[in-house]
Amino acid sequence: MADALLERIDGLVGHGIERVIGGHHRRRLKRAGRLDQLDPPREASLWAAEDPPPRTGCALDVLVDGGQALPRIAEMLDGARSHIHIAGWHVTPDFGLTRHKEASRLRDLLGELAERVEVKVVLWAGAPVPVFTPTRAAVRRVRDDLVRGTRVQCALDAHERPMHCHHEKLVIVDGEVAFVGGIDLTSLGGDRFDSSDHAMQGRLGWHDASSLVRGPAVADVAAHFAARWGEVTGEQLEQALPPPPAGELDLQVVRTVPDKVYDFLPQGDFRILESYTRALRSASRFVYLESQFLWSPQVVGILAAKLREPPSDDFRVVVLLPAKPNNGSDTTRGQLGVLAEADDGGGRFLATTISARSGGLTGPLYVHAKIGIVDDRWLTIGSANINEHSFFNDTEMNVVTCDPRLARETRLRLWAEHLERSIEEVSGDPATVIDELWRPIATEQLERQQRGDPLTHHLLELAGVSRRSMALLGPLNSLAVDG
């Protein structure tokens, strides 16, 4: 009885802190004139309001895992004719974009390219206090390695909120193509060069995703880079004209820029949060999320309400998360427990993770992708996680499309990868595939893990989400760190 009472008190205080955080965000965005991005009109368009609007005539290639994305980046860099602009959380100078024996390291590749085209790189300046990585000193060494003996220009951006960072991962070539996604050009933490089979390797495996954008939306990506570059260096880049149409897709670039950080946007921009809010409120059949973190009380609140009162009998929510996030914990935050409680045994919610596997050997695999798919009619890919860092405090960039064909194709590719099935085997009704493949596989693998038996599949259910554990500690951490 004492334990139950303490748990109840823990939960009540935790909920109270979350309400304080929510009130803080509401007041902050109201002062910035951005309240509609926190609480957009209901029953409205899936597109975020304000600028930039959706651009017509675009093309989007979804690049799943580094083994597909990184060689495409290398290919586009090699073909550059005028300029290359890169914005990253962090880069590693000796990082290899390809894995053949003659492959150039990033420093050498950019140095060679800078002999014939303009190469500009803007990086987060690093943690101002050495309590997390990369440190300011480490990033200065990276900059020095990139520019030493080369024509590469590298600027370090220290315009950040305390305990937050610049998190977008952008590569822009000639103002004609742009990579927008979650893959950093670094070996820090794990091996970004992973493939869809996620075989065991010497380093931590890494499931991730990026996108290749063509067409008029590239100009929106380029304009954001130019604004940051100008703020950091004082050099104003020439505004490029939007490239001509490259496809038939409507595509919108959305971003997070904190308020009171940049002179070019003092009121900030929170349209990634707005975009997720619009899409999740509209969900009627299913929600599929891949994210490094699932901490956002706003997102969880929307999903929990739908689980308590499902919009349809076959409504489902599936999330794919890392087994052990590199800071914080979804189980500690308790948000997955909120969703499990809202589901109340209804079988509509499933939290999963994946592992690396080669034969009978299994090992850790980090989920770093940031993908959202709703009802096969809304798709987002980018750098933003589902937490307050990405929605309010870090700089981030995502792309959004409401193209049903691309949304469905992307979901089927991801589901085929995680379920180890063919596209045809996962292309049935989403609720049926979740009930007959996702849940049985994930549950059976978790049971094997708990018995100490070898895993026979990449996918397994995420343990420890049956209740809202440590409900006080998570919100306290959120209050201190996420702000």
KOLNUTI-875289 format. One record per residue (C-alpha): residue number from 1; z negated, x negated, y. Coordinates in steps of 0.2 Angstrom, whole numbers, plus 5000, padded with zeros to 4 digits. Each point is the difference from the previous one (the first is absolute). Layout:
// residues N
<node k="NUM" w="Z" u="X" v="Y"/>
...
END
This chain:
// residues 483
<node k="1" w="5000" u="5000" v="5000"/>
<node k="2" w="4996" u="4986" v="5012"/>
<node k="3" w="5017" u="4992" v="4997"/>
<node k="4" w="5009" u="5016" v="5003"/>
<node k="5" w="4990" u="5002" v="5016"/>
<node k="6" w="5004" u="4983" v="5006"/>
<node k="7" w="5019" u="5003" v="4996"/>
<node k="8" w="5000" u="5016" v="5010"/>
<node k="9" w="4992" u="4991" v="5015"/>
<node k="10" w="5012" u="4986" v="4998"/>
<node k="11" w="5015" u="5012" v="5000"/>
<node k="12" w="4993" u="5010" v="5015"/>
<node k="13" w="4998" u="4985" v="5010"/>
<node k="14" w="5017" u="4993" v="4995"/>
<node k="15" w="5008" u="5016" v="5005"/>
<node k="16" w="4991" u="5000" v="5016"/>
<node k="17" w="5006" u="4982" v="5004"/>
<node k="18" w="5018" u="5005" v="4996"/>
<node k="19" w="4999" u="5015" v="5012"/>
<node k="20" w="4994" u="4987" v="5013"/>
<node k="21" w="5015" u="4989" v="4997"/>
<node k="22" w="5012" u="5015" v="5000"/>
<node k="23" w="4993" u="5006" v="5017"/>
<node k="24" w="5002" u="4982" v="5007"/>
<node k="25" w="5018" u="4999" v="4995"/>
<node k="26" w="5003" u="5018" v="5007"/>
<node k="27" w="4992" u="4994" v="5017"/>
<node k="28" w="5009" u="4984" v="5000"/>
<node k="29" w="5017" u="5008" v="4997"/>
<node k="30" w="4997" u="5014" v="5013"/>
<node k="31" w="4996" u="4987" v="5013"/>
<node k="32" w="5016" u="4991" v="4996"/>
<node k="33" w="5010" u="5016" v="5001"/>
<node k="34" w="5004" u="4999" v="4981"/>
<node k="35" w="4990" u="5014" v="4993"/>
<node k="36" w="5016" u="5009" v="4993"/>
<node k="37" w="5003" u="4984" v="4989"/>
<node k="38" w="4983" u="5003" v="4993"/>
<node k="39" w="5002" u="5019" v="4998"/>
<node k="40" w="5018" u="5005" v="5001"/>
<node k="41" w="5005" u="5018" v="5001"/>
<node k="42" w="4999" u="5009" v="4983"/>
<node k="43" w="5016" u="5007" v="4992"/>
<node k="44" w="5010" u="4989" v="5010"/>
<node k="45" w="5014" u="4987" v="4997"/>
<node k="46" w="4997" u="4986" v="4987"/>
<node k="47" w="5006" u="4988" v="5013"/>
<node k="48" w="4988" u="4991" v="5012"/>
<node k="49" w="5001" u="5006" v="5018"/>
<node k="50" w="5005" u="4988" v="5015"/>
<node k="51" w="5009" u="4984" v="4999"/>
<node k="52" w="5009" u="4994" v="4991"/>
<node k="53" w="5007" u="5015" v="4993"/>
<node k="54" w="5009" u="5001" v="4983"/>
<node k="55" w="5017" u="4991" v="5000"/>
<node k="56" w="5015" u="5007" v="4992"/>
<node k="57" w="5013" u="4989" v="4991"/>
<node k="58" w="4988" u="4988" v="4991"/>
<node k="59" w="4999" u="4993" v="4983"/>
<node k="60" w="4984" u="4995" v="4991"/>
<node k="61" w="4998" u="4989" v="4984"/>
<node k="62" w="4983" u="5002" v="4992"/>
<node k="63" w="4996" u="4983" v="4993"/>
<node k="64" w="4986" u="5001" v="4986"/>
<node k="65" w="4990" u="4984" v="4996"/>
<node k="66" w="5003" u="4983" v="5007"/>
<node k="67" w="5013" u="4995" v="4987"/>
<node k="68" w="5012" u="5012" v="5007"/>
<node k="69" w="4995" u="4999" v="5019"/>
<node k="70" w="4998" u="4981" v="5003"/>
<node k="71" w="5018" u="4995" v="4994"/>
<node k="72" w="5007" u="5014" v="5011"/>
<node k="73" w="4991" u="4993" v="5015"/>
<node k="74" w="5006" u="4982" v="4995"/>
<node k="75" w="5018" u="5007" v="4999"/>
<node k="76" w="4999" u="5008" v="5017"/>
<node k="77" w="4992" u="4985" v="5008"/>
<node k="78" w="5014" u="4989" v="4993"/>
<node k="79" w="5013" u="5011" v="5008"/>
<node k="80" w="4992" u="5000" v="5018"/>
<node k="81" w="5013" u="4998" v="5014"/>
<node k="82" w="4989" u="5001" v="5016"/>
<node k="83" w="4982" u="5002" v="4997"/>
<node k="84" w="4985" u="5002" v="4988"/>
<node k="85" w="4984" u="5008" v="5006"/>
<node k="86" w="4985" u="5001" v="4988"/>
<node k="87" w="4983" u="5008" v="5003"/>
<node k="88" w="4986" u="4998" v="4987"/>
<node k="89" w="4982" u="5001" v="4996"/>
<node k="90" w="5001" u="4982" v="4993"/>
<node k="91" w="5014" u="4989" v="4992"/>
<node k="92" w="4999" u="4984" v="4989"/>
<node k="93" w="5011" u="4986" v="5005"/>
<node k="94" w="5004" u="4995" v="4982"/>
<node k="95" w="5003" u="5018" v="4994"/>
<node k="96" w="5016" u="5002" v="4990"/>
<node k="97" w="5011" u="5016" v="5003"/>
<node k="98" w="5009" u="4996" v="4984"/>
<node k="99" w="4994" u="4991" v="4984"/>
<node k="100" w="5014" u="4989" v="4995"/>
<node k="101" w="4998" u="4981" v="4999"/>
<node k="102" w="5010" u="4997" v="5016"/>
<node k="103" w="4991" u="5014" v="5010"/>
<node k="104" w="4995" u="4995" v="5018"/>
<node k="105" w="4982" u="5003" v="5005"/>
<node k="106" w="4998" u="5011" v="5015"/>
<node k="107" w="4997" u="4986" v="5013"/>
<node k="108" w="5016" u="4991" v="4994"/>
<node k="109" w="5010" u="5016" v="4999"/>
<node k="110" w="4995" u="5005" v="5018"/>
<node k="111" w="5002" u="4983" v="5007"/>
<node k="112" w="5018" u="4999" v="4993"/>
<node k="113" w="5005" u="5017" v="5006"/>
<node k="114" w="4992" u="4995" v="5018"/>
<node k="115" w="5014" u="4987" v="5001"/>
<node k="116" w="5013" u="5014" v="5002"/>
<node k="117" w="4991" u="5016" v="5005"/>
<node k="118" w="4984" u="5004" v="5010"/>
<node k="119" w="4985" u="5002" v="4989"/>
<node k="120" w="4984" u="5008" v="5008"/>
<node k="121" w="4984" u="5003" v="4990"/>
<node k="122" w="4985" u="5009" v="5006"/>
<node k="123" w="4984" u="5000" v="4989"/>
<node k="124" w="4983" u="5006" v="5002"/>
<node k="125" w="4989" u="4986" v="5007"/>
<node k="126" w="4988" u="5002" v="4986"/>
<node k="127" w="4981" u="5005" v="4999"/>
<node k="128" w="4991" u="4996" v="5016"/>
<node k="129" w="4984" u="4996" v="4990"/>
<node k="130" w="5002" u="4992" v="4983"/>
<node k="131" w="4993" u="5014" v="4989"/>
<node k="132" w="5017" u="5005" v="4993"/>
<node k="133" w="5017" u="4993" v="4998"/>
<node k="134" w="5011" u="4993" v="5007"/>
<node k="135" w="4990" u="4991" v="5013"/>
<node k="136" w="5006" u="4995" v="5017"/>
<node k="137" w="5001" u="4982" v="4995"/>
<node k="138" w="5010" u="5003" v="4984"/>
<node k="139" w="5012" u="5010" v="5010"/>
<node k="140" w="5002" u="4987" v="5013"/>
<node k="141" w="5004" u="4988" v="4985"/>
<node k="142" w="5014" u="5012" v="4994"/>
<node k="143" w="5007" u="5001" v="5017"/>
<node k="144" w="5001" u="4981" v="5002"/>
<node k="145" w="5008" u="4998" v="4983"/>
<node k="146" w="5013" u="5013" v="5004"/>
<node k="147" w="5005" u="4992" v="5017"/>
<node k="148" w="4998" u="4982" v="4996"/>
<node k="149" w="5017" u="4991" v="5001"/>
<node k="150" w="5009" u="5017" v="5001"/>
<node k="151" w="5007" u="5012" v="5013"/>
<node k="152" w="4989" u="5014" v="4993"/>
<node k="153" w="4990" u="5009" v="5013"/>
<node k="154" w="4983" u="5007" v="4994"/>
<node k="155" w="4988" u="5010" v="5011"/>
<node k="156" w="4982" u="5004" v="4995"/>
<node k="157" w="4994" u="5017" v="5005"/>
<node k="158" w="4981" u="5002" v="5004"/>
<node k="159" w="5001" u="5017" v="5008"/>
<node k="160" w="4990" u="5009" v="4988"/>
<node k="161" w="4985" u="5011" v="4998"/>
<node k="162" w="4984" u="4991" v="4993"/>
<node k="163" w="5001" u="4999" v="4981"/>
<node k="164" w="5018" u="5006" v="5000"/>
<node k="165" w="5017" u="4992" v="4999"/>
<node k="166" w="5019" u="5001" v="5002"/>
<node k="167" w="5005" u="5007" v="4983"/>
<node k="168" w="5019" u="5004" v="5001"/>
<node k="169" w="5012" u="4991" v="4989"/>
<node k="170" w="5017" u="5000" v="5009"/>
<node k="171" w="5016" u="4990" v="4998"/>
<node k="172" w="5014" u="5003" v="5012"/>
<node k="173" w="5017" u="4992" v="4998"/>
<node k="174" w="5013" u="5001" v="5014"/>
<node k="175" w="4993" u="5016" v="5006"/>
<node k="176" w="5010" u="5008" v="4986"/>
<node k="177" w="4989" u="5001" v="4985"/>
<node k="178" w="4981" u="5001" v="4999"/>
<node k="179" w="4987" u="4998" v="4986"/>
<node k="180" w="4985" u="5011" v="5002"/>
<node k="181" w="4987" u="5000" v="4987"/>
<node k="182" w="4984" u="4994" v="4992"/>
<node k="183" w="5006" u="4983" v="4994"/>
<node k="184" w="4993" u="4984" v="5009"/>
<node k="185" w="5009" u="4984" v="4999"/>
<node k="186" w="4985" u="4991" v="4993"/>
<node k="187" w="4992" u="4994" v="4984"/>
<node k="188" w="4982" u="5004" v="5007"/>
<node k="189" w="4991" u="5010" v="4988"/>
<node k="190" w="5013" u="5003" v="4986"/>
<node k="191" w="5018" u="4998" v="4995"/>
<node k="192" w="5011" u="5011" v="5010"/>
<node k="193" w="5015" u="4996" v="4989"/>
<node k="194" w="4997" u="5012" v="4987"/>
<node k="195" w="5012" u="5012" v="4990"/>
<node k="196" w="4999" u="5017" v="4994"/>
<node k="197" w="4995" u="4995" v="4982"/>
<node k="198" w="4984" u="4992" v="5007"/>
<node k="199" w="4998" u="4986" v="4987"/>
<node k="200" w="4985" u="4989" v="4999"/>
<node k="201" w="5002" u="4985" v="5011"/>
<node k="202" w="4989" u="4985" v="5006"/>
<node k="203" w="4995" u="5009" v="5016"/>
<node k="204" w="4995" u="5018" v="5005"/>
<node k="205" w="5014" u="5012" v="4998"/>
<node k="206" w="5006" u="5010" v="5015"/>
<node k="207" w="5007" u="5017" v="5000"/>
<node k="208" w="5008" u="5003" v="5017"/>
<node k="209" w="5015" u="5008" v="5009"/>
<node k="210" w="5011" u="4998" v="5015"/>
<node k="211" w="5015" u="5008" v="5008"/>
<node k="212" w="5017" u="4994" v="5007"/>
<node k="213" w="5005" u="5010" v="5015"/>
<node k="214" w="5017" u="5001" v="5007"/>
<node k="215" w="5007" u="5010" v="5014"/>
<node k="216" w="4993" u="5006" v="5017"/>
<node k="217" w="4982" u="5000" v="4995"/>
<node k="218" w="5001" u="4981" v="4999"/>
<node k="219" w="4999" u="5000" v="5019"/>
<node k="220" w="4983" u="5008" v="5000"/>
<node k="221" w="4994" u="4986" v="4988"/>
<node k="222" w="5007" u="4987" v="5011"/>
<node k="223" w="4993" u="5008" v="5016"/>
<node k="224" w="4983" u="4999" v="4993"/>
<node k="225" w="5002" u="4982" v="4996"/>
<node k="226" w="5007" u="4996" v="5017"/>
<node k="227" w="4985" u="5009" v="5008"/>
<node k="228" w="4987" u="4990" v="4990"/>
<node k="229" w="5010" u="4984" v="5003"/>
<node k="230" w="5000" u="5003" v="5019"/>
<node k="231" w="4982" u="5004" v="5001"/>
<node k="232" w="4995" u="4984" v="4990"/>
<node k="233" w="5012" u="4987" v="5008"/>
<node k="234" w="5006" u="5008" v="5016"/>
<node k="235" w="5018" u="4999" v="4995"/>
<node k="236" w="5009" u="5016" v="5002"/>
<node k="237" w="5013" u="5002" v="4986"/>
<node k="238" w="5017" u="5008" v="5004"/>
<node k="239" w="5000" u="5018" v="4994"/>
<node k="240" w="5013" u="5002" v="4987"/>
<node k="241" w="5011" u="5015" v="4998"/>
<node k="242" w="4997" u="5011" v="4984"/>
<node k="243" w="5011" u="4994" v="4986"/>
<node k="244" w="5014" u="5013" v="4995"/>
<node k="245" w="4997" u="5013" v="4987"/>
<node k="246" w="4998" u="4992" v="4982"/>
<node k="247" w="4996" u="5016" v="4990"/>
<node k="248" w="4996" u="5018" v="5000"/>
<node k="249" w="4981" u="4999" v="5000"/>
<node k="250" w="4988" u="5006" v="5014"/>
<node k="251" w="4987" u="4987" v="5002"/>
<node k="252" w="4985" u="4999" v="5011"/>
<node k="253" w="4990" u="4984" v="5004"/>
<node k="254" w="4981" u="5003" v="5003"/>
<node k="255" w="4987" u="4988" v="5004"/>
<node k="256" w="4982" u="4997" v="5004"/>
<node k="257" w="4996" u="4991" v="5016"/>
<node k="258" w="4981" u="5001" v="5005"/>
<node k="259" w="4997" u="5005" v="5018"/>
<node k="260" w="4994" u="4987" v="5013"/>
<node k="261" w="5008" u="4986" v="4990"/>
<node k="262" w="5017" u="4998" v="5008"/>
<node k="263" w="5006" u="5002" v="5018"/>
<node k="264" w="5016" u="5007" v="4994"/>
<node k="265" w="4991" u="5014" v="4991"/>
<node k="266" w="4983" u="5002" v="5007"/>
<node k="267" w="4997" u="5017" v="4993"/>
<node k="268" w="5005" u="4995" v="4983"/>
<node k="269" w="5010" u="5008" v="4986"/>
<node k="270" w="4993" u="5009" v="4985"/>
<node k="271" w="5015" u="5008" v="4992"/>
<node k="272" w="4998" u="4994" v="4983"/>
<node k="273" w="4984" u="5010" v="4999"/>
<node k="274" w="5010" u="5015" v="5008"/>
<node k="275" w="5014" u="4998" v="4987"/>
<node k="276" w="4988" u="5000" v="4985"/>
<node k="277" w="4990" u="5015" v="5007"/>
<node k="278" w="5016" u="5010" v="5003"/>
<node k="279" w="5007" u="4996" v="4982"/>
<node k="280" w="4983" u="5003" v="4991"/>
<node k="281" w="4996" u="5016" v="5008"/>
<node k="282" w="5018" u="5006" v="4995"/>
<node k="283" w="4998" u="4995" v="4981"/>
<node k="284" w="5002" u="5015" v="4988"/>
<node k="285" w="5005" u="4992" v="4984"/>
<node k="286" w="4994" u="4982" v="4999"/>
<node k="287" w="4994" u="4985" v="5009"/>
<node k="288" w="5003" u="4982" v="4994"/>
<node k="289" w="4992" u="4985" v="5009"/>
<node k="290" w="5000" u="4982" v="4997"/>
<node k="291" w="4988" u="4990" v="5011"/>
<node k="292" w="4989" u="4985" v="5000"/>
<node k="293" w="4986" u="5011" v="5007"/>
<node k="294" w="4996" u="5018" v="5001"/>
<node k="295" w="4986" u="5001" v="5012"/>
<node k="296" w="5006" u="5013" v="5014"/>
<node k="297" w="4988" u="5015" v="5001"/>
<node k="298" w="5014" u="5009" v="5009"/>
<node k="299" w="5013" u="4998" v="4986"/>
<node k="300" w="4987" u="5003" v="4986"/>
<node k="301" w="4994" u="5016" v="5009"/>
<node k="302" w="5018" u="5007" v="5000"/>
<node k="303" w="5002" u="4996" v="4982"/>
<node k="304" w="4983" u="5006" v="4995"/>
<node k="305" w="5003" u="5017" v="5009"/>
<node k="306" w="5016" u="5002" v="4990"/>
<node k="307" w="4992" u="4996" v="4984"/>
<node k="308" w="4986" u="5013" v="5003"/>
<node k="309" w="5013" u="5013" v="5004"/>
<node k="310" w="5017" u="4994" v="4992"/>
<node k="311" w="5016" u="5006" v="5009"/>
<node k="312" w="5007" u="5003" v="4983"/>
<node k="313" w="4995" u="5000" v="4982"/>
<node k="314" w="5009" u="4984" v="4996"/>
<node k="315" w="4994" u="4990" v="5015"/>
<node k="316" w="4995" u="4982" v="4996"/>
<node k="317" w="4994" u="4985" v="5009"/>
<node k="318" w="5002" u="4982" v="4992"/>
<node k="319" w="4995" u="4984" v="5008"/>
<node k="320" w="5003" u="4982" v="4995"/>
<node k="321" w="4987" u="4988" v="5006"/>
<node k="322" w="4995" u="4982" v="4996"/>
<node k="323" w="4985" u="4999" v="4987"/>
<node k="324" w="4991" u="4989" v="5012"/>
<node k="325" w="5005" u="5000" v="5019"/>
<node k="326" w="4998" u="4983" v="5008"/>
<node k="327" w="4988" u="5007" v="5012"/>
<node k="328" w="4990" u="5016" v="4999"/>
<node k="329" w="5002" u="5012" v="4985"/>
<node k="330" w="5006" u="5017" v="4999"/>
<node k="331" w="4986" u="5005" v="4988"/>
<node k="332" w="4988" u="4993" v="5012"/>
<node k="333" w="5008" u="5009" v="5014"/>
<node k="334" w="4998" u="5015" v="4989"/>
<node k="335" w="5016" u="5008" v="5006"/>
<node k="336" w="5007" u="5001" v="4982"/>
<node k="337" w="4984" u="5009" v="4995"/>
<node k="338" w="5003" u="5013" v="5014"/>
<node k="339" w="5017" u="5004" v="4992"/>
<node k="340" w="4993" u="5000" v="4983"/>
<node k="341" w="4987" u="5012" v="5005"/>
<node k="342" w="5012" u="5011" v="5010"/>
<node k="343" w="5011" u="5001" v="4984"/>
<node k="344" w="4985" u="5005" v="4990"/>
<node k="345" w="5007" u="4997" v="4983"/>
<node k="346" w="5017" u="5009" v="5005"/>
<node k="347" w="5010" u="4986" v="4994"/>
<node k="348" w="5010" u="4999" v="5016"/>
<node k="349" w="4994" u="4983" v="5006"/>
<node k="350" w="5003" u="4984" v="4991"/>
<node k="351" w="4995" u="4982" v="5007"/>
<node k="352" w="5008" u="4986" v="4991"/>
<node k="353" w="5003" u="4981" v="5000"/>
<node k="354" w="5011" u="4988" v="4991"/>
<node k="355" w="4998" u="4983" v="4991"/>
<node k="356" w="5011" u="4986" v="4996"/>
<node k="357" w="5005" u="4999" v="4982"/>
<node k="358" w="5009" u="4988" v="4988"/>
<node k="359" w="4999" u="5006" v="4982"/>
<node k="360" w="4982" u="5002" v="4995"/>
<node k="361" w="4994" u="4990" v="5016"/>
<node k="362" w="4995" u="5009" v="5016"/>
<node k="363" w="4995" u="4994" v="5017"/>
<node k="364" w="4997" u="5006" v="5017"/>
<node k="365" w="5014" u="5007" v="5011"/>
<node k="366" w="4997" u="5004" v="5018"/>
<node k="367" w="5007" u="5016" v="5008"/>
<node k="368" w="5006" u="4995" v="5017"/>
<node k="369" w="5014" u="5013" v="5003"/>
<node k="370" w="4998" u="5013" v="5014"/>
<node k="371" w="5011" u="5015" v="4994"/>
<node k="372" w="4998" u="5019" v="5003"/>
<node k="373" w="5010" u="5013" v="4992"/>
<node k="374" w="4997" u="5019" v="5003"/>
<node k="375" w="5010" u="5014" v="4990"/>
<node k="376" w="5015" u="4988" v="4999"/>
<node k="377" w="5004" u="5004" v="5018"/>
<node k="378" w="4990" u="4988" v="5010"/>
<node k="379" w="4999" u="4981" v="4996"/>
<node k="380" w="4992" u="4986" v="5010"/>
<node k="381" w="5000" u="4981" v="4996"/>
<node k="382" w="4992" u="4987" v="5011"/>
<node k="383" w="4985" u="4989" v="5004"/>
<node k="384" w="4987" u="5013" v="5003"/>
<node k="385" w="4986" u="5004" v="4987"/>
<node k="386" w="4991" u="5016" v="5000"/>
<node k="387" w="4985" u="4995" v="5010"/>
<node k="388" w="4993" u="4999" v="5017"/>
<node k="389" w="5006" u="4982" v="5002"/>
<node k="390" w="5018" u="5005" v="4998"/>
<node k="391" w="4999" u="5017" v="5009"/>
<node k="392" w="4990" u="4994" v="5015"/>
<node k="393" w="4997" u="4982" v="5002"/>
<node k="394" w="5013" u="4988" v="4993"/>
<node k="395" w="5018" u="4999" v="5005"/>
<node k="396" w="5011" u="5008" v="4987"/>
<node k="397" w="5018" u="5006" v="4997"/>
<node k="398" w="5007" u="5013" v="4987"/>
<node k="399" w="5016" u="5008" v="4998"/>
<node k="400" w="5001" u="5019" v="4996"/>
<node k="401" w="5014" u="5011" v="4993"/>
<node k="402" w="5001" u="5018" v="4995"/>
<node k="403" w="5015" u="4997" v="4989"/>
<node k="404" w="4996" u="5009" v="4983"/>
<node k="405" w="5012" u="4990" v="4990"/>
<node k="406" w="4993" u="4983" v="5005"/>
<node k="407" w="4982" u="5006" v="4999"/>
<node k="408" w="5003" u="5006" v="4982"/>
<node k="409" w="5010" u="4985" v="4995"/>
<node k="410" w="4986" u="4989" v="5006"/>
<node k="411" w="4987" u="5010" v="4991"/>
<node k="412" w="5009" u="4999" v="4984"/>
<node k="413" w="5002" u="4981" v="5001"/>
<node k="414" w="4982" u="4998" v="5003"/>
<node k="415" w="4995" u="5012" v="4987"/>
<node k="416" w="5011" u="4992" v="4987"/>
<node k="417" w="4993" u="4983" v="5004"/>
<node k="418" w="4982" u="5005" v="4999"/>
<node k="419" w="5002" u="5011" v="4985"/>
<node k="420" w="5012" u="4988" v="4991"/>
<node k="421" w="5012" u="5013" v="4997"/>
<node k="422" w="5018" u="5003" v="5004"/>
<node k="423" w="5006" u="5009" v="5016"/>
<node k="424" w="5005" u="5015" v="4989"/>
<node k="425" w="4983" u="5001" v="4992"/>
<node k="426" w="4991" u="5002" v="5016"/>
<node k="427" w="5013" u="5011" v="5009"/>
<node k="428" w="4993" u="5017" v="4994"/>
<node k="429" w="4988" u="5011" v="5010"/>
<node k="430" w="4988" u="4989" v="5009"/>
<node k="431" w="4984" u="5010" v="4995"/>
<node k="432" w="5006" u="4999" v="4981"/>
<node k="433" w="5003" u="4982" v="5001"/>
<node k="434" w="4983" u="4997" v="5008"/>
<node k="435" w="4991" u="5011" v="4987"/>
<node k="436" w="5010" u="4994" v="4985"/>
<node k="437" w="5003" u="4981" v="5004"/>
<node k="438" w="4989" u="4994" v="5015"/>
<node k="439" w="4984" u="5007" v="4995"/>
<node k="440" w="5000" u="4997" v="4981"/>
<node k="441" w="5006" u="4982" v="5002"/>
<node k="442" w="4988" u="4996" v="5014"/>
<node k="443" w="4985" u="5009" v="4991"/>
<node k="444" w="5004" u="4992" v="4983"/>
<node k="445" w="5001" u="4982" v="5008"/>
<node k="446" w="4984" u="5002" v="5009"/>
<node k="447" w="4991" u="5005" v="4984"/>
<node k="448" w="5008" u="4985" v="4991"/>
<node k="449" w="4993" u="4989" v="5014"/>
<node k="450" w="4983" u="5008" v="4999"/>
<node k="451" w="4999" u="4997" v="4981"/>
<node k="452" w="5006" u="4982" v="5003"/>
<node k="453" w="5016" u="5002" v="4991"/>
<node k="454" w="5017" u="4992" v="5006"/>
<node k="455" w="5010" u="5010" v="5012"/>
<node k="456" w="5017" u="5006" v="4994"/>
<node k="457" w="5007" u="5006" v="5017"/>
<node k="458" w="5000" u="4994" v="5019"/>
<node k="459" w="4993" u="5017" v="5006"/>
<node k="460" w="4982" u="5005" v="4998"/>
<node k="461" w="4988" u="5012" v="5009"/>
<node k="462" w="4990" u="4993" v="5013"/>
<node k="463" w="4982" u="5000" v="4995"/>
<node k="464" w="4984" u="5005" v="5009"/>
<node k="465" w="5007" u="5015" v="5011"/>
<node k="466" w="4992" u="5015" v="4991"/>
<node k="467" w="4987" u="5001" v="5014"/>
<node k="468" w="4997" u="4995" v="5018"/>
<node k="469" w="4990" u="4984" v="4997"/>
<node k="470" w="4993" u="4989" v="5014"/>
<node k="471" w="5004" u="5013" v="5013"/>
<node k="472" w="4989" u="4992" v="5013"/>
<node k="473" w="5006" u="4982" v="4998"/>
<node k="474" w="5019" u="5004" v="5002"/>
<node k="475" w="4998" u="5010" v="5017"/>
<node k="476" w="4988" u="4986" v="5006"/>
<node k="477" w="5013" u="4987" v="4996"/>
<node k="478" w="5014" u="5011" v="5008"/>
<node k="479" w="4989" u="5002" v="5016"/>
<node k="480" w="4998" u="4981" v="5002"/>
<node k="481" w="5017" u="4994" v="4995"/>
<node k="482" w="5013" u="5014" v="5002"/>
<node k="483" w="4993" u="5006" v="5017"/>
END
